[in-house]
């Protein structure tokens, strides 16, 4: 048997397996996706999903926790798109603010916005950027958060980003991706650059 024939046989078997998985996946509903881990790209991947959702005509709501700046490239781009609601609700990175009370109050105010989005069936995708910190630092109680996530409209997708996603959130999620840091330019003394880091 030639190499080409062996390759074709392997690809036919692979196609059979994938076709069976596609045929078995019949449930159509919104998913909860969590991007976590120490590596770069959690928010960037989520913003890719925002673009994808908009491309399919879905309305999108973005609520940013922790991050306090409003000069990011993604915000400049997506705010100009029809169908996008964008709120920057953070008090700044925790090592900058160093004020737990202020951070907790910001998270609670942001959560009120999120709750309204999670109750709106017209919104097809909700992105909670850097949300895991609100759970990690106990600015929000996890049980009512998870209950609100589970009670959202059936077709609404929800994306949560941030390091240290708690086990309860991971258990509830449909898809979890853990970004692993292998190498980062910042560690080599390269400054954060517009278009790459914000």
C-alpha positions in Angstrom: 0.0 0.0 0.0 1.4 3.4 -1.0 1.8 6.3 1.4 -1.0 8.1 -0.4 -3.3 5.1 0.0 -2.4 4.8 3.7 -3.1 8.6 4.2 -6.5 8.3 2.4 -7.4 5.3 4.6 -6.6 7.2 7.8 -8.5 10.2 6.7 -11.6 8.1 5.8 -11.5 6.5 9.3 -11.2 10.0 10.8 -14.1 11.3 8.7 -16.3 8.4 9.9 -15.5 9.2 13.6 -16.1 12.9 13.1 -19.3 12.4 11.1 -20.6 10.2 13.9 -19.9 12.9 16.5 -21.6 15.5 14.4 -24.7 13.3 14.0 -24.8 12.7 17.7 -24.6 16.5 18.6 -28.3 17.4 18.1 -28.9 19.8 21.0 -29.0 23.5 19.9 -28.6 25.9 22.8 -26.4 28.6 24.1 -23.1 27.5 25.6 -21.1 28.7 28.6 -17.4 29.0 27.6 -14.6 29.8 30.0 -11.1 30.9 28.9 -8.8 30.6 31.9 -5.2 29.9 32.7 -1.9 31.9 33.0 -1.3 32.3 29.3 -2.0 35.3 27.1 -5.0 35.2 24.8 -8.0 34.6 27.0 -9.7 38.0 26.3 -8.3 38.1 22.7 -10.0 34.7 22.0 -13.2 36.0 23.5 -13.2 39.1 21.3 -12.8 36.8 18.3 -16.1 35.2 19.4 -17.6 38.7 19.6 -16.6 39.3 16.0 -18.0 35.9 15.0 -21.3 36.5 16.8 -21.7 39.9 15.1 -21.0 38.3 11.8 -24.0 36.1 12.3 -26.2 39.1 13.3 -26.3 38.4 17.0 -26.5 41.2 19.5 -23.5 41.3 21.9 -23.0 42.7 25.4 -19.5 43.1 26.8 -18.9 43.8 30.5 -15.3 44.3 31.6 -14.4 43.6 35.2 -11.0 44.7 36.7 -9.9 46.5 33.6 -10.4 50.2 34.0 -9.0 51.7 30.8 -11.1 52.7 27.9 -8.4 53.1 25.2 -8.2 49.5 24.1 -8.2 48.6 20.4 -11.0 46.1 20.9 -13.2 48.7 22.5 -12.5 51.3 19.9 -13.4 48.8 17.2 -16.4 47.0 18.7 -18.1 50.2 20.1 -18.4 51.4 16.5 -20.3 48.2 15.5 -24.1 48.1 15.6 -25.5 45.6 18.0 -22.8 46.0 20.7 -23.3 47.1 24.3 -19.9 47.7 26.0 -19.3 48.6 29.6 -15.9 49.1 31.2 -16.7 48.6 34.9 -13.4 47.8 36.6 -11.5 50.0 39.0 -8.2 49.0 37.5 -5.9 46.0 38.0 -5.9 44.9 41.7 -2.2 45.6 42.1 -2.9 49.2 40.9 -6.0 50.0 42.9 -5.0 48.2 46.1 -8.5 49.1 47.5 -10.5 46.0 48.1 -13.7 48.0 49.0 -13.5 49.9 45.8 -12.9 46.8 43.7 -15.8 45.0 45.4 -18.2 47.9 44.8 -17.1 48.1 41.2 -17.7 44.3 40.8 -21.2 44.6 42.4 -22.2 47.5 40.2 -21.0 45.6 37.1 -22.9 42.5 38.2 -26.1 44.5 38.2 -25.5 45.3 34.5 -24.6 41.7 33.8 -27.8 40.4 35.4 -29.9 42.6 33.1 -28.0 41.2 30.1 -28.5 37.6 31.3 -32.2 38.2 31.4 -32.5 39.6 27.9 -33.2 37.0 25.2 -32.4 39.6 22.5 -28.7 39.4 23.4 -27.1 36.4 21.7 -23.7 36.6 23.4 -22.6 38.0 26.7 -18.8 38.4 27.4 -17.7 38.9 31.0 -14.1 39.9 30.6 -11.8 39.2 33.6 -14.8 38.0 35.5 -13.1 35.2 37.4 -11.4 37.7 39.7 -14.7 38.8 41.1 -15.2 35.2 42.2 -11.6 34.6 43.2 -11.5 37.6 45.5 -15.1 37.0 46.7 -16.3 40.4 45.5 -19.4 38.4 44.4 -21.0 35.3 45.9 -20.6 32.3 43.6 -23.9 30.6 44.1 -26.2 33.4 42.9 -23.8 34.0 40.0 -23.9 30.4 38.8 -27.7 30.4 39.3 -28.0 33.4 37.0 -25.7 31.8 34.5 -27.8 28.7 34.4 -31.1 30.6 34.2 -30.1 32.8 31.2 -32.1 32.5 27.9 -31.8 29.2 26.3 -30.1 30.4 23.1 -27.8 33.0 24.8 -24.1 32.2 24.7 -21.9 33.3 27.7 -18.1 33.7 27.7 -16.1 34.2 30.9 -12.4 35.1 30.9 -9.8 35.4 33.6 -7.2 33.4 35.5 -8.1 31.0 38.3 -11.6 30.0 37.2 -13.1 28.3 40.3 -14.0 24.6 40.1 -17.8 25.4 40.4 -17.6 27.6 37.3 -15.6 25.0 35.4 -18.2 22.3 36.4 -21.1 24.4 35.0 -19.3 25.4 31.8 -19.9 23.6 28.5 -16.4 24.4 27.2 -13.3 25.3 29.1 -10.0 26.3 27.6 -6.9 26.7 29.8 -4.3 29.0 28.2 -0.8 27.9 29.3 2.0 30.4 29.4 5.0 29.1 27.6 6.8 32.3 26.8 5.9 36.0 27.0 7.6 39.0 25.5 7.1 41.1 28.7 9.4 38.7 30.6 12.1 39.5 28.2 11.7 43.3 28.9 9.5 44.1 25.9 6.9 46.7 26.8 3.2 46.2 26.3 2.4 47.4 22.9 -0.9 48.8 21.4 -2.5 46.3 19.1 -0.9 43.4 21.0 -1.6 44.0 24.7 -4.5 46.5 24.5 
